[in-house]
Amino acid sequence: MRRSELPTHGTLSAVSFPFGAASSPAPRPVAAEVPVAVHYGGQPFAVMMASPSALTDFAYGFSLTEGVVARAADIAHVDEQLRVDGVELLVTLADGVTAPTPRERSTEGRSGCGVCGITSLAQLPVAKVTRRPLVEVSLRAVRRALDELERSQPLHELTRAVHAAAWCTADGTVELVREDVGRHCALDKLIGARVRAQAEAGDGFLVLTSRCSFELVEKAAVYGARTVVTISAPTTLAVERARLHDLTLLAVARKDGLLAFHGAPRVKD
């Protein structure tokens, strides 16, 4: 089979126990989570747990943010192969692009893990960033993006079990959304979709529904985004990397405000 055809969710039986009321059967939509193996030049490179949707986008975004390729044109083709136990992404690199060395993985990649497979602290990644002009972001635009994103997550609305990554224009219009059980996978899918469309970061910004870990900042920096907005809080290393790359980091973003951990002078109200 040439393309993955797995459903993004299923319906499972559960028993509802309301407080102060009788229990009852309650069919529940549950998000799908499958192993996705990425191969380059016929050699396995990584296995990530992901939602089985937009996987070609994921292959492009993952390849870029993991440093396997420098641009979308470095990938000639992605073939999605459905297997009994998951999905294989067979990535064919363009002529002249060297396939990466297969990793010696100490553990499999998980949907919540951003550096699974490295074997020493020295391998902790630092993004190779192309410096782009700094941009300002308005609170009005962020508020609009948050409002629109609430209505742009169909899988989360159904299952309450996935993260979203959204690309927004400077005025806060949500231009593109990708959802996944893994926060890193959601962002890779979004970045992959945009690089496939040859869409540069420009003066737009990212909105992420997850906590902000350092790998998300790194991936955003690789793509060239200058502003990242997250609904949850950042880690200390995420803030360090935002400062290193001089990327505006706005977190704990709610309808009543947000916190600027770096780049506050670039926030306009």
C-alpha positions in Angstrom: 0.0 0.0 0.0 1.4 3.3 -1.1 -0.1 5.7 1.4 -1.1 5.4 5.1 -4.8 5.0 5.5 -5.1 4.6 9.3 -7.9 6.5 11.0 -6.9 9.3 13.3 -9.3 8.1 16.0 -11.5 5.2 17.1 -14.5 4.7 19.4 -13.9 2.7 22.5 -16.2 1.5 25.3 -15.9 3.2 28.6 -18.1 3.5 31.7 -19.0 7.0 32.8 -19.0 7.7 36.6 -20.6 11.1 37.2 -20.2 12.4 40.7 -23.4 12.0 42.6 -25.1 10.0 39.8 -25.4 6.4 38.5 -22.8 5.0 36.2 -23.6 4.2 32.6 -21.9 3.0 29.4 -20.2 5.8 27.5 -18.7 5.2 24.0 -15.7 7.5 23.8 -13.7 8.8 20.8 -10.0 8.0 21.4 -7.1 9.5 19.4 -5.0 7.0 17.4 -1.2 6.7 18.2 1.0 4.6 15.9 4.7 4.0 15.4 6.0 6.0 12.4 9.4 4.8 11.2 11.5 7.3 9.1 13.9 5.8 6.6 16.6 7.6 4.5 18.2 5.8 1.6 16.6 2.6 2.7 18.1 2.8 6.1 16.0 3.3 9.3 16.7 6.5 11.2 14.1 7.0 13.8 10.7 5.7 15.1 8.3 8.2 16.5 4.9 7.8 18.0 2.4 10.0 16.1 -1.1 10.5 14.8 -1.5 8.8 11.4 -2.2 12.0 9.4 -0.2 14.5 7.3 2.7 12.1 7.5 4.4 13.5 4.4 4.3 16.9 6.0 5.9 15.3 9.1 8.7 13.7 7.0 9.6 17.1 5.5 9.4 18.9 8.8 11.2 16.3 10.8 14.0 16.1 8.2 14.5 19.8 8.3 14.3 20.4 12.0 16.5 17.3 12.8 19.2 18.7 10.4 19.0 15.9 7.9 18.2 18.4 5.1 18.6 22.1 4.7 15.7 22.8 2.5 12.6 21.1 1.0 14.3 20.7 -2.3 16.8 18.3 -0.7 13.9 15.7 -0.6 13.0 14.1 -3.9 10.1 12.0 -2.7 8.4 10.6 0.4 6.6 7.2 0.1 4.2 6.3 2.9 4.0 2.6 3.5 1.3 1.1 5.7 2.5 -1.9 7.7 0.6 -4.2 10.1 2.3 -2.5 13.1 2.6 1.1 11.9 3.7 3.3 9.1 7.0 3.6 7.3 8.1 6.8 5.7 10.6 6.1 3.0 12.4 9.4 2.2 14.3 9.6 -1.0 16.9 12.4 -0.9 17.8 14.5 -3.9 20.9 13.8 -5.9 24.0 15.0 -4.0 22.3 15.0 -0.6 24.0 12.5 1.8 21.8 10.2 3.8 22.3 10.5 7.5 24.0 7.7 9.5 21.5 5.5 11.2 21.3 6.3 14.9 22.3 4.0 17.7 19.2 4.5 19.7 19.1 3.8 23.4 15.4 3.9 23.4 12.6 4.4 20.9 11.2 7.9 20.2 8.0 8.6 22.0 5.3 11.2 21.4 6.4 13.1 24.5 10.2 12.9 23.9 12.3 15.3 21.9 15.8 13.9 22.2 15.2 10.1 22.4 18.1 8.3 20.8 21.0 10.5 21.7 23.6 8.8 23.8 25.4 11.7 25.5 24.8 15.2 26.7 27.2 16.5 24.0 24.6 15.4 21.4 22.0 17.8 22.8 21.0 19.6 19.6 21.4 23.3 19.0 19.6 24.7 15.9 21.6 25.9 12.9 19.6 29.2 12.5 19.5 31.5 9.5 19.1 35.0 11.1 16.0 36.7 9.9 14.8 40.3 10.6 13.2 40.7 14.0 9.5 41.3 14.0 7.0 42.8 16.3 3.8 41.1 17.5 0.6 42.7 18.8 -1.4 41.5 21.7 -4.5 42.0 19.6 -3.1 39.6 17.0 -2.2 37.0 19.7 -5.7 37.2 21.2 -7.3 36.8 17.7 -5.1 33.8 17.0 -6.0 32.1 20.3 -9.7 32.6 19.6 -9.4 31.2 16.1 -7.3 28.3 17.2 -10.0 27.2 19.7 -12.2 26.5 16.6 -9.5 25.0 14.5 -8.8 21.7 16.3 -11.3 19.1 15.2 -9.3 16.1 16.5 -8.8 17.7 19.9 -12.4 18.7 20.0 -13.4 15.1 19.4 -10.8 13.3 21.6 -9.3 15.9 24.0 -6.0 14.1 23.6 -3.9 15.8 21.0 -1.7 18.9 20.6 -1.9 21.6 17.9 0.6 23.8 16.2 -0.7 26.8 14.2 0.9 29.3 11.9 -0.6 32.7 12.1 -0.3 35.8 10.0 0.9 39.1 11.6 -2.8 40.2 12.2 -3.5 36.9 14.1 -5.3 35.0 11.3 -4.8 31.3 11.8 -3.4 30.2 8.4 -2.6 26.6 9.0 -3.0 24.0 11.8 -1.6 20.5 12.3 -2.6 18.2 15.2 -0.8 15.3 16.7 -0.6 13.2 19.9 3.0 14.4 20.1 3.8 18.1 20.5 7.0 17.8 18.5 5.2 15.9 15.7 2.5 18.5 15.5 5.1 21.2 15.0 7.1 19.1 12.5 3.9 18.6 10.5 3.2 22.3 10.4 6.7 23.2 9.4 6.8 20.5 6.8 3.5 21.7 5.2 4.9 25.2 5.0 8.3 24.3 3.5 6.6 22.1 1.0 4.5 25.1 0.0 7.7 27.3 -0.1 6.2 29.5 2.6 8.7 31.5 4.5 8.2 32.6 8.1 8.1 36.4 7.3 6.3 38.4 10.0 4.0 35.6 11.1 4.1 33.6 14.4 3.6 30.2 15.8 1.0 29.2 18.4 1.5 25.9 20.3 -1.1 24.4 22.6 1.5 22.4 24.6 4.1 23.4 27.2 7.2 25.0 25.6 10.2 22.6 25.8 13.5 23.6 24.3 13.1 21.3 21.3 10.1 23.3 20.1 12.1 26.5 20.3 14.9 24.8 18.3 12.5 23.6 15.7 10.9 27.1 15.4 14.3 28.7 15.1 15.3 26.3 12.3 12.3 27.2 10.3 13.0 30.9 10.8 10.0 31.9 13.1 10.8 34.9 15.2 7.9 34.6 17.6 6.5 31.6 19.5 3.3 31.7 21.5 2.5 28.8 23.8 -0.6 28.2 25.8 1.3 26.5 28.6 4.5 27.4 30.4 8.1 27.1 29.2 11.0 25.2 30.7 14.2 27.0 31.8 16.1 25.5 28.8 13.4 26.7 26.4 13.9 30.2 27.7 17.7 29.9 27.4 17.3 28.8 23.7 14.9 31.6 23.0 17.5 34.1 24.3 20.3 32.4 22.4 18.3 32.6 19.1 16.8 36.0 20.1 13.3 34.6 19.5 10.3 36.3 21.1 8.8 33.7 23.5 5.3 34.4 24.8 3.9 31.8 27.1 0.9 31.0 29.4 -1.1 32.8 26.8 -4.7 33.2 27.9 -7.7 35.4 27.0 -6.7 37.7 29.8 -3.0 38.1 29.0 0.3 36.3 28.6 3.9 36.3 29.9 6.8 37.5 27.8 9.9 35.4 28.7 12.0 37.0 26.0 11.4 39.8 23.5 9.0 41.9 25.6 10.1 45.1 23.8 8.8 43.6 20.6 5.3 43.1 22.0 2.9 45.9 21.1 -0.4 46.6 22.9 
